[in-house]
Amino acid sequence: MNNDPINWHGAFYDAIRLELEDYLDILTFEFEHQLNTDPLIIDALILKKKKQVVIEKNIAAIFKMINIVEFKSPEDYLSISDFHKAIAYTHLYCATEKSADITDITLTFVLTRKPREVLKHIETDCKYPVTQKTPGIYLVTGSLFPIQIIETKLLSEDENIWLKDLHTGLEPRTLGRVLTASKTYFNSDHISAYIDAIVKANYDAMEVIRMNETRKFYEMLERTGVAAEYEARGIEKGREEGIEKGLRLTATNLKKTGMPLNQIADVTGLPIAELEGL
């Protein structure tokens, strides 16, 4: 199987553009920001918004002029240390940017898993009230600037399809819905990283879709530029399954000769529990 890492952050940048496509004319995207002359960089998305415009989208309702958004991949989680580090970076941003005012800043965390430990720490230790505005969106008040934590799996499927489904373990039906919605953006530069990530992260679900709609499936992959890689992953998977089948056949034949299971395990690399069931 292809072990290339999944570019979750690139996929997130695509997803956030798609989620906020109605407001792209009043938003500026900055994917990294160097805080000073030393190599100190905020590894987060900075969204700058025109002051007089209000965004009604649920994930950006708190947005002010400068909005720092930190994304955690599905394999990652938000720790208490991460939470305070992001707050420190927000203050440092204000200290190094002459045009930045603390009253014009917001901080957002976007993640797949609910950060129970962090939410408890915020309420118990920091004494900041936390309210769930809508499913998946937790608003933290009491700080010098608004903070929100977005748990993507709880977001509305109708309103936030791109962020909600940016993770592993998608069901074929769900993945199919995302791919159908993505057809509108085939010619956009801001979809390829997203499609690449969900293809790599949900290979088994893609296989089900491929068997059901082969022609449409490959047309979609061709147009998003990931067809060759998907085919390579399929070939590699088939090769691995062939090797596994060959080892099981060898083990079966050796077992018939009366060879001890521990020796067969050494020869084939198969676990003894599996050999016992042959």
N, C-alpha and C positions, 0 to 999 in steps of 0.2 A: 504494500500500500504506500502511496506517495505520502511522505512525511513532511512536506513543505509546511511551514507555519502559516496559520490563518491570519490574515491582515485584518484583525477585528477593528482597529482604530480607523483604518481606511474605510471599512464598511460603515462604521459609525458616522464618519463625516458625510458619506453618501446619504445615510439614513436621515441625519438631522437636516440636510438640505431638502430632502424629499418631504419631510414633515413640515418644514417651514417654507415651502415653495411659494406660497401666496405672499410672502413677505421678503423675498430675496432682494427686491429693489430698495428696501430700507435697512438691510442688514449687511454688515461687513464681516467676513470670516477670517480669523487669524488662527492658524493651527499650532503655532508655537510663539512664545514671546520671551525674548531675552531681557532679563530684568536690569542688567547693568553691564559694564565692560567685562566682568568676569564671566566664565561659562556657566551662568546660572539661568536656566530656562524653565518656564512653566510648561510642563508636558500636558497641556490641556487646550481645549478649544476656547478662543475668546471671540464672542459675538458682540459686535458694536451696533447699536440701534440708534436711529434718529430719535431725539428726545421726545418730540411731540406725538409720535405714533404709538398707539396702544396695540399690542398683539393679543388677539383673543384665543389663539391656540392654547389648549390646556397646558402643554409642557413649557410654554413660554409666557404665560400670563403674568409672571412676576418680573419679567425682564425690564431692565432700565437701560441706561446708555451703554454700560459695559457689563458684559455677562460672561463669567468664567464657568466653563462646563467641563467637568472631569468625568471621563468614561472609564468604566471597569469592564474588561472583557468577561465573557461567560465563565472562563476558568478562574477569574480573579474575584476578589471580594474587597469591600471597604472596611478598613480597620480603623480603630480609634486614632492611631498615629496618622493614617492617611487623611482623616478628617481634619485634624489640627494642622497638618502640613499645608493643606489647601487653604485653610483660613490664614495661615502665616503668609503664604504666597499672595493672597488677596491683599493683605495689608502692605506687603512689600511692593506690589504693583502700584498701589496708591502713593507709596513713598518715592518711587522712581519715575513715575509718569506725572509730569507737572499738570497735565490737563485732567487728571483723574481725581474725582472727589469720592470719598467713601460713601456718600449718600446716593451716588449714581451707579453703584456696583451691586451685582447679585452673584451668588455662587450656587451652582447646580451639580449634583452628583447623579450620574446615570449608571445603573447596574442591573444585573439580572436577579441576583439574590437579595432578599430582604436583609438589611444590616441590623439585625436585632440588637447586637451588642452595642453598636454605635447609637442607635435610637435610645436605648436605655441610658447610655452614658450622657447623651445630650440632655435628657429630661432630669436624670437623677443628679449628675455631677455638675453639668453646666447650668442647670436650672433654666433651660430654654424650653418653652412649651412647643410641643409637636402635634400638629393636627393633620389628618389625612383629608385633603381638600376633595379629591376625587380618587377613585381606585388607582393605586400605584403612585400617587403623588403626595409626598409628606412635606408639609411646610413647617420650617423652623423659624420661630420668631424670638425676639429678645436680643439678638446679636446686633452689631452695628449696621449690618446689611442683611437683606433677605437671603435665606438659604432654603433650598428645596432638595429633596432626595427622591429620585424617580426609580421605582422598581418596575422595570419594563414589562415583566410577565403579567402584571396586573392591569396594564393599560388597556384602553378600549380597542378592540380589534378593528372597529370601523374607523376610529379617529386616528389611531397610531399604529397602523399595520407595519410600518418599516422598523420602528424601534421595538415593538412588542415581539416580533418574530426574528430578531437578530440574535439567535442563539442556536445551540445544538439541540438534538432530540425532537425536531419538528415532525408532526404527523404528516403523511403524504397529502392529506386534504388541506392542511394549513399551508404547507409549502407550495402546493399547487395554486392556492389563492394568492400568495405573495408573487409567484412567477407570473400569474395572469395580470396582476396589477402592474408589474414591472414592464409589461410590453409597451406601455405608453412612453417609456423613457429609453427605449432601445438605442436611440441615436444620441443620447445624452452622455457626456463624459462623467456624470456623477451617479452612475449606477453600476459600472463594471466591478468596482471593488466590493460592493455590496453583494452582487450576484456570485462573485468568486468565493466570498466568505461562506455564504449559505450553501453553495454547492459542496465545498470541502467539508463543512461541518455537518451536513445532513445527507451523506452519500447513500445510505440505505433507503431513505425516503425518496431520493431522486431515482433510484433503481425502480421503485414501484411505479412512479410516474412514467418512467421510460417504457416500462412494459405495457402500460395502459395507453399512452399516447406517443408512440415512437416518433412519428414525423414531426409533430408540433414540438416535442421535447428537443430534438436535435436542431430544429430551426431556431428555437430560443437560445440554445447554447452557442450556435454559430454566430448569431447576431450580437451576443454579449461577449464574444471572444474567449470563451472558456471551454469550447467543445474539445479541442485537442487534449487539454489537460484531463478533462473528465474521461475521455476514451482511454488515456494512459492509465488512469487510476483503475478503470474497469479491467484492463488487460492485466495489470499487476495483481488485482484481486483474484482474477481467474487463475493466474499462475500460482498464487499462494494456496488456493483451494485445491489445485491439481497436486501440488506437493503434499498437502495434508492427506489427500485421498491415497496417494502412493505410499505414504508412511503407514497409514492404517492397514493397507493391504499387506505390506511387508510384515507388520506386527502380527497380523492374523496368521500368515504362513509360518512365522517363527513360533507362534504359540502352538501351532499344530505339531511342531517337532518336539515339543516338551521343554523348550528353553525356558528357564526361570524368568519371571516377569521383570525382576530388577535388571537382568541383562538385556532384555528386549527394550526396556526403558532407556538404557545407556546407548543402544544402537539407534533407536528411532527418535529419541528425545520426547516421546509421548509420556504423559504422567501415568503412573501405575493404576490409578483409579479409572482412567479411560481404557487401559489395556484389559482390566478385569471385565469390562463391559463388552468387549469384542466377542 
